[in-house]
Structures are given as C-alpha cells and as structure tokens.
Amino acid sequence: MRYSSIIAAALGILFVPTSTMASGPRQAALAQPVRQFDNDKLIEAYKQSISDASHGRYIDASYGLLRKLGVERADETADPDIVDQWAQVMSTMTGVPTFNTAKGSDFHVPQDQVAKLEASSGEPAIREIVRRARNTRIVILDENHLDPRGRAFGLEVARALRPLGYTVLAVEALKRVPDDDDARQKTAQLVADGYPRQSSGYYFDDPVFADFIRQSIALGYRPVTYEKIRADYSKDAKVAQEQREQDQADNIVDRAVRAFPDAKILIYVGEHHAAERPIAAEGGALPMMAGLLKRATGIDPLTIDQAGLSPVPMNRPDTDLYKIAAPKAVGGSVVLMRHGRPVTVGLLAGSVDLQVIHPPVRLVQGRPDWLAGMARHPASIPPGLLRPSGTRLVQAFIASEGDDAIPVDQVLVTHGKPVPMLLLPEARVRYAVQDVP
C-alpha cells in the first residue's frame, strides 16, 4: 500500500489510499502519458481543486484544474491522483464515474476468487442486509469515492434499516472535529438545519451524498462525525494508516456506541475501513476500523462492501471483476451467494460479510437511472437557463436552504447536444448556473 505524496501534502493527512503493483494486463493497454509535471505544481493544482469543490465552484474544480495544468483533457496528465480528483468532481455533475487511464492495477486477484465469482449467484441485496441487520447493533457499509451510485444505495440501506431501530448514522466524510462536545454541537446543528452545507464535510460537494444526508436526517437519523484531526501522524505510511484506523474506531466508540447506548448504528465509510480482518490483498497486516471496533465493543458488525465490484473501482484489480459480476445483478442490486453462503472477492475478499453488485447504469433522458430511486421526478430545465453556445452547469437548490447549501441536483448542458433532465424532489427550487469559459 502507498499513499500519494500529492494528497498527503495537499490535505495534511493521509486521506485517500492507493496501492501499486506490477502492471497487469489492463495497464498495458493504457494510453501513454502525454505530460509530466513538477510535483509542486501538481500539489498546488490539487489543493486549488479541492478548495474550489468545497466552495461549490464545480467548473473551476474540474475544467479549471485542467486549465491550471495547461491541458485540455484529463488523460493528458500521467498523474493518477490528479485524474481521480478531476473524475471525482466530474461525477458530481454527471452522476457517472470516469475510468482513470493514468492508473494501472493495484492488486492481483487469485484465480480461485475468479472461479468463486463465476459460480456465485445474486440475491436481492436489501432483503439480505435487513435479514442480517436484525442480529446486530452495527452495520458498516463502504463506498467508492469516485462513484455517486453508492451514496444512493447508502440511502436505500438507511431507509430499510430505520424500521429495525437504526437511528444513528456515523459518516466518515462529515467534517473532522477533534473535541467530542464540539462534535456533538455541530451535528446537533446539522440536524436542526436539516441539510448539509459546504462546510459540513468532505465529498459533500456531490449532490447525491448531500441528499443522502438530507433524507437520512428527515428519516430520524442522528449524524455522528468520527474522522480525526491529527498533526502527529507517523511518517511511515503503514503506521499512519494504523493510527487513523484506531482513531476512527475510538471516536465511534465514544461518540456513537457509548453516547447512544440503546441505539443501532449505520456507519458509512471508505472502502478499506469496512474490513473486519486485515486485507489479504495488501499483505494482511494492518487492522482496519471495522475490526478494531469489533474488538473494542464485542459487537460483531454486519460489514458490506459495494466498492470492490464497481465498474470503475477506486482500488483496481488486475481482473475486470465487474464484467463477471454484472450479469448477476438482474432487476436490482444483489449480494453474491453460493450454496446459501456469502461470496466475497477482490480487495476485501474474506474481510467483509457481504458484497453488493449494482446493475449496469442506464441513462434515461441523459441521467443515471438509479437517481429516480432517491424520490425524484424529471423536470425540464427552464429554457432561459440554456446557453446559446458552449457548456454550462445548471444547478437546482432547495429554495428554503441557505446560500451555502449543496445543490439537490445539477447537470452539464452543452449547446448542440441533447438537453438532459433535472431530477428534483417535491420541493420548491431555485436555480443557478456556472459557465465553462
């Protein structure tokens, strides 16, 4: 496992893990790098993109990132972390993840796992999650940070667990607050507001993620922040990761398990943190948050991976696992089973309880079909917002929310191409636009 020096320098913490291995078959077919950049310039561009996105400047965070590097397309840079940042921002405007051509495979998938995947079948995911969630107090669901689809599924899980008595939603992406009392005050304000703001956390620039939080609060969930701010992480990447995992587990114990002793808890995390056992594909040495939490509480959590078998995985296997798995997701999201027992493959093989496969995305009126599952209806863009030339981002905000709210939906519209629909809730909205220069 490695951590990008660009990300570490830009954020001051080790936030997004990536790993390297010898190139696999898929990497060999990747386009050759076009441009190389000075590391300081990459860090500056990366930091500016993060700042722009967190302040709602989506065009600056994406097109502006490329312009700052003097390129027109993301595939003109060979840096995988820059491409991931660009792709992440683009997904907030399209709902569709982008394959990172600057990145090769991160880990090897043994043939026996491929055989297990081929032999498995799909069972309705929500039904199996609900069945198993009855027998625990903690459910942990991961996400692929590059794919908003998982956040819509997070809301689906939150809805399904609410009748079982789940009332606490601990979210990695909520703003890091070191003091427990301050954290409680900030989350209490979030509940009072009823919606996240630009300052509420990382990744909430994605309207889907923001609406996951908005709708979960409306369902009666109490949000909990548990990511830690530290200035003393070890310079050794593995030690620093172990420190971070322990910090997360400690905060969840203090701010969720002990703070709400009678509550059931849904925890929404990045991919690695859902592992109950050290990840074999990365050496099997580092304990992850889910395992540390299990040890600290004595509670066996239900751990669910939806990131590993994504069509555009953040941690990329050397085998296209989604291509094998996708035909099993007929009619909706499924979990992998064989002979009545769960099957897990890829990065988190043997480290989680269930693995979810989502069906291939279909575009309906220019929008991902899964957005309709977030209680949305299609709405035409007002003609006066259409630009006579070029590309424009059209945003819809819930009218009652503040100026620093996150859009409830947004779409890129390019003159001369079919105009996509907005997908809006049953609420009055106000519009805004951002233009690509």
RASUL-V541607 format. One line per field, one symbol per residue. psi: psi as a letter, one per 40 degrees, with the letter a starting at -180 (. if undefined). A space follows every 50 residues. Layout:
# RASUL-V541607
psi=???
This chain:
# RASUL-V541607
psi=hihhddddddeeigdhhiiiiiiaddddeiiiidiiihdddddddddddd dddeeegdddecddddddefidideeiehddddddddddddeedehihhh eeiaidihhiddddddddeiihihddddddddedeiehhhhiiheehedd ddddddddddedeeehehhhhdeihhhdhddddddddddddddeiiided aieeehddddddddddddeeihihheiihiefiiehdddddddddddddd ddddecdddgdeiihhhhiiddeehdiihdefefdhhidddddddddehh ihhhheddfidgidhhiehgddddddeegheaiiihihfeiihhiadfhe eidihhhiiihhhhfeihdeddeffiiihihhdeehieiahihhihihde iideiiidiiihhhheihhiiihiigihiiiiihih.
